[in-house]
Amino acid sequence: MHHADLPQSASNLPPQDVPAAEAEVALEQSSGQAPDREAGEGWMRDWVFRRNCSMSPRQLIVFYASLCVVSLIVASIAWDVGGSLVLPFTGVELGSVALALVVYGRHATDRERVRLSTQQLQVEWENAGVVQSVSFNPHWVRVSLPESGLVEVSSAGRTVYIGRYSRPERRAVLAKDLRAALRAL
């Protein structure tokens, strides 16, 4: 299931991840209007964008463990029949794969989250386990879509860019939806 470019709006989607087809339909059906009642913790709207990852960190561990078991069994058999260099090369191979999986796994949970209430617009992003956020007064926020392709959110001399995990053609929809939600306040 790919969740990289799926905005999640608290007004019309459940708080957990949703399948791609459902999210696409929900985004297209979104009126951009703030809901009558606030959705959880005072947030009226909640968009979540996740990196497109085919395996979760837990699945990576299971995959790597099974790769180690199979590789070490084959290397041990080769060692027993006289292949003295197979085991060291297997160690190098498993070490290289482990390094690649660590780099991949560090970014598997990367995400962006945009939450809107009557009091603030909060933009939060996670990159390699480090979470950062910035809050804006929603009545003074400017939303634009410059040629760089990312949605620009700015106010009071601060600017953040969102939409890294969304397909380029969906960023315009995000900007439109965010502007409509801000106007509805």
NUKOLVEX-569533 format. One line per 10 residues: their letters; for each residue x, y, z of C-alpha. Coordinates in steps of 0.5 Angstrom, whole numbers, always signed. Last residue first. Example, Ala and Ser with C-alpha at 12.3 -4.5 7.8 and 13.67 -1.06 7.14 Angstrom:
sa> +27:-2:+14 ~ +25:-9:+16
***
This chain:
larlaarldk> -24:+60:+18 ~ -27:+58:+12 ~ -22:+62:+8 ~ -16:+58:+11 ~ -20:+51:+9 ~ -20:+54:+2 ~ -13:+56:+2 ~ -11:+49:+4 ~ -15:+45:-1 ~ -13:+49:-7
alvarreprs> -5:+48:-4 ~ -7:+41:-4 ~ -10:+40:-10 ~ -4:+44:-14 ~ +1:+39:-10 ~ -3:+33:-13 ~ +0:+34:-20 ~ +7:+34:-17 ~ +6:+27:-13 ~ +6:+28:-6
yrgiyvtrga> +12:+26:-1 ~ +15:+33:-1 ~ +9:+37:-1 ~ +10:+42:+4 ~ +15:+48:+4 ~ +16:+53:+10 ~ +17:+60:+10 ~ +17:+65:+16 ~ +18:+73:+15 ~ +11:+74:+19
ssvevlgsep> +7:+69:+15 ~ +9:+63:+9 ~ +6:+57:+7 ~ +10:+55:+0 ~ +7:+49:-4 ~ +13:+45:-7 ~ +14:+45:-15 ~ +20:+50:-15 ~ +15:+54:-20 ~ +12:+57:-14
lsvrvwhpnf> +5:+54:-11 ~ +3:+59:-6 ~ -1:+59:+1 ~ +0:+66:+5 ~ -2:+65:+12 ~ -5:+71:+16 ~ -11:+69:+19 ~ -8:+62:+20 ~ -3:+65:+25 ~ +3:+60:+24
svsqvvgane> +6:+54:+27 ~ +13:+51:+26 ~ +15:+44:+27 ~ +21:+39:+27 ~ +21:+32:+28 ~ +28:+28:+28 ~ +27:+21:+26 ~ +30:+21:+19 ~ +26:+27:+17 ~ +20:+28:+21
wevqlqqtsl> +15:+34:+19 ~ +10:+39:+22 ~ +6:+45:+20 ~ +2:+48:+25 ~ -4:+53:+23 ~ -6:+56:+29 ~ -12:+59:+33 ~ -18:+57:+29 ~ -15:+50:+28 ~ -11:+47:+22
rvrerdtahr> -6:+41:+22 ~ -1:+40:+17 ~ +3:+34:+17 ~ +9:+32:+13 ~ +13:+25:+14 ~ +19:+21:+14 ~ +17:+14:+17 ~ +22:+10:+12 ~ +27:+15:+13 ~ +32:+11:+18
gyvvlalavs> +30:+5:+15 ~ +33:+6:+8 ~ +40:+8:+11 ~ +39:+2:+16 ~ +38:-2:+10 ~ +44:+0:+6 ~ +48:-1:+12 ~ +45:-8:+13 ~ +46:-10:+6 ~ +53:-8:+6
glevgtfplv> +55:-12:+12 ~ +51:-18:+9 ~ +55:-18:+3 ~ +62:-17:+7 ~ +60:-23:+12 ~ +58:-27:+6 ~ +65:-25:+3 ~ +68:-28:+9 ~ +64:-34:+9 ~ +66:-36:+1
lsggvdwais> +73:-35:+2 ~ +75:-42:+5 ~ +71:-46:+0 ~ +73:-52:+2 ~ +67:-57:+2 ~ +65:-55:+9 ~ +66:-47:+8 ~ +61:-48:+2 ~ +56:-51:+7 ~ +57:-45:+12
avilsvvcls> +57:-40:+6 ~ +50:-43:+4 ~ +47:-43:+11 ~ +50:-36:+13 ~ +47:-34:+6 ~ +40:-37:+8 ~ +40:-35:+16 ~ +43:-28:+14 ~ +37:-26:+8 ~ +32:-29:+13
ayfvilqrps> +34:-24:+19 ~ +35:-18:+13 ~ +27:-19:+11 ~ +25:-20:+18 ~ +29:-13:+20 ~ +26:-10:+14 ~ +19:-12:+15 ~ +20:-8:+22 ~ +22:-2:+19 ~ +16:-2:+14
mscnrrfvwd> +17:-4:+7 ~ +15:-1:+0 ~ +16:+6:+2 ~ +13:+12:-1 ~ +14:+17:+4 ~ +8:+20:+8 ~ +4:+26:+7 ~ -1:+27:+13 ~ -7:+33:+12 ~ -11:+35:+19
rmwgegaerd> -17:+39:+19 ~ -21:+42:+24 ~ -16:+41:+30 ~ -18:+42:+37 ~ -15:+35:+40 ~ -20:+31:+35 ~ -24:+33:+29 ~ -27:+40:+31 ~ -35:+40:+29 ~ -38:+44:+23
paqgssqela> -33:+42:+19 ~ -28:+47:+15 ~ -30:+47:+8 ~ -25:+45:+3 ~ -31:+41:-1 ~ -27:+35:-1 ~ -30:+30:-6 ~ -23:+30:-10 ~ -19:+29:-3 ~ -24:+23:-1
veaeaapvdq> -23:+20:-8 ~ -16:+20:-8 ~ -16:+18:-1 ~ -20:+12:-2 ~ -16:+10:-8 ~ -9:+10:-5 ~ -12:+6:+2 ~ -12:+10:+8 ~ -8:+12:+14 ~ -11:+13:+20
pplnsasqpl> -15:+19:+23 ~ -21:+17:+19 ~ -22:+21:+13 ~ -27:+27:+11 ~ -26:+33:+16 ~ -20:+30:+19 ~ -16:+31:+12 ~ -11:+26:+10 ~ -7:+28:+4 ~ -4:+22:+0
dahhm> +2:+23:-4 ~ +7:+18:+0 ~ +1:+13:+2 ~ +3:+7:-2 ~ +0:+0:+0
***
